[in-house]
Amino acid sequence: MTGRIHSFQSLGAVDGPGLRFVIFLQGCTLRCAYCHNPDTWSLTGGTEYTVDEVVQKVLRYKTYLTASGGVTVSGGEPLLQWGFVAELFRRLHREGMRTALDTAGIGDPEGAREVLLHTDLVLCDLKFSKDMDYLRYARGNMDMVLRFLQQTEELGVPLWIRHVVVPGLTDGEAHILKIAELAARYPNLERLELLPFRKYCISKYEAMKLEFPLRDFEECTDARIQELYQSIETGFPNSIIPLACR
């Protein structure tokens, strides 16, 4: 079985706990306004690798990954290649490696279930709190994302929910509290992480002759992230929502 892969990162430190071997798959049907990787959109780009080839790449770093880390499959959107990811995760488990899925929750539910059966951690990007915003700013379906999150609960897969904070778009206090409320529905939630919007990706858009939709938006400051974490703690005084380390 083969999968289309955009790139590899041998020792990543931000895509799950510990040191991670990160596999970025090619292909995404979403068009998020703040997307940093437009080069992963094409469904026919990237390079084809077999599961065996990827496993062999991972095993070169096994010594560094087994203590507290593991392997993260990201994108693009990895659930678009669910058969490849499910087989890869099965093989990695056989090798004693922990697996993490970094996803927007967009994909075939039955395929997603096959992946989740071999997944030790899900990192899910909850992009917006309303259907209309998912459609307008990501060309996505929020119901599909919530259905995926429900699957992680049903299968008992530990969950991190991430949310990108864009000033003037997703940094309103009411909006952030709604995101926290949605996240708190899932008893398998281990972490809610607010990610500051950055514009490092503009050069990619320029190289691809694409317009970056949020070019004129300000980047999010770390101070604003801290304010919003505090808003969540204040807004949910009687609920334990596991926030990212601050």
QUIPE-V934147 format. One record per backbone hydrogen bond with DSSP energy under -0.5 kcal/mol. NH is the residue of the N-H (numbers start at 1). CO is the residue of the C=O. E is the energy in kcal/mol with one decimal. If there is no record, write none. Layout:
[[NH/CO/E] [NH/CO/E]]
This chain:
[[3/49/-2.4] [5/3/-0.6] [5/47/-2.7] [6/24/-2.7] [7/24/-1.5] [9/22/-2.6] [12/20/-3.4] [20/12/-2.9] [21/70/-2.3] [22/9/-3.0] [22/20/-0.7] [23/72/-2.8] [24/7/-2.7] [24/22/-0.6] [25/23/-0.8] [25/74/-2.0] [26/4/-2.5] [27/40/-2.9] [28/41/-2.1] [31/138/-2.2] [33/137/-2.3] [35/32/-1.8] [40/37/-2.1] [41/38/-1.4] [47/5/-2.4] [49/3/-2.3] [51/1/-1.6] [54/50/-1.9] [55/51/-2.7] [56/52/-2.2] [57/53/-1.6] [58/54/-2.4] [59/55/-2.5] [60/56/-0.8] [60/57/-0.7] [61/58/-2.2] [62/59/-1.2] [64/61/-1.3] [65/61/-1.2] [66/62/-1.8] [69/65/-0.7] [70/19/-1.8] [71/98/-2.8] [72/21/-2.3] [73/100/-2.5] [74/23/-3.2] [74/72/-0.6] [77/27/-3.0] [78/76/-0.5] [78/102/-0.5] [80/77/-1.7] [81/78/-1.7] [82/79/-1.1] [85/81/-2.2] [86/82/-3.0] [87/83/-1.9] [88/84/-2.5] [89/85/-2.9] [90/86/-2.1] [91/87/-2.2] [92/88/-2.4] [93/89/-2.4] [94/90/-1.7] [95/91/-1.1] [96/93/-1.7] [97/92/-2.7] [100/71/-2.2] [101/121/-2.5] [102/73/-2.9] [102/100/-0.5] [103/101/-0.7] [103/123/-2.5] [107/105/-0.6] [112/108/-2.9] [113/109/-2.2] [114/110/-1.7] [115/111/-1.8] [116/112/-2.8] [117/113/-1.8] [118/115/-1.9] [119/116/-1.6] [120/99/-1.4] [121/99/-0.8] [122/158/-2.5] [123/101/-3.2] [124/122/-0.6] [124/160/-2.9] [125/103/-2.4] [126/124/-0.9] [126/162/-2.4] [127/125/-1.0] [134/130/-1.9] [135/131/-2.3] [136/132/-2.3] [137/133/-2.9] [138/134/-1.4] [139/134/-0.5] [139/135/-0.8] [140/134/-2.0] [142/140/-0.6] [145/141/-1.2] [146/142/-2.5] [147/143/-2.2] [148/144/-1.9] [149/145/-2.4] [150/146/-2.1] [151/147/-1.7] [152/148/-1.8] [153/149/-1.6] [154/150/-2.6] [155/151/-2.2] [156/153/-1.0] [157/152/-2.4] [158/156/-0.5] [159/188/-2.3] [160/122/-3.2] [161/191/-2.7] [162/124/-2.9] [163/193/-2.2] [165/195/-3.3] [166/164/-0.7] [167/165/-0.5] [167/218/-0.6] [169/166/-2.5] [170/166/-2.7] [171/166/-0.7] [176/172/-2.4] [177/173/-2.4] [178/174/-1.7] [179/175/-2.2] [180/176/-2.4] [181/177/-2.2] [182/178/-2.5] [183/179/-2.5] [184/180/-2.3] [185/182/-1.2] [186/183/-1.6] [187/185/-0.7] [189/186/-2.0] [190/159/-3.8] [191/159/-1.1] [192/242/-2.4] [193/161/-2.9] [193/191/-0.5] [195/163/-3.0] [195/193/-0.5] [197/165/-2.2] [202/199/-1.4] [203/200/-0.6] [204/201/-1.1] [205/201/-1.6] [206/202/-2.5] [207/203/-2.3] [208/204/-1.9] [209/206/-1.1] [210/205/-3.1] [213/211/-0.7] [214/33/-0.6] [215/212/-1.8] [217/214/-1.7] [220/197/-2.1] [225/221/-1.6] [226/222/-2.0] [227/223/-2.1] [228/224/-2.2] [229/225/-2.2] [230/226/-2.1] [231/227/-1.9] [232/228/-2.0] [233/229/-2.2] [234/230/-2.4] [235/231/-2.8] [236/232/-1.6] [237/234/-0.6] [239/236/-1.4] [241/239/-1.0] [242/240/-0.6] [243/241/-1.1] [244/192/-2.2]]
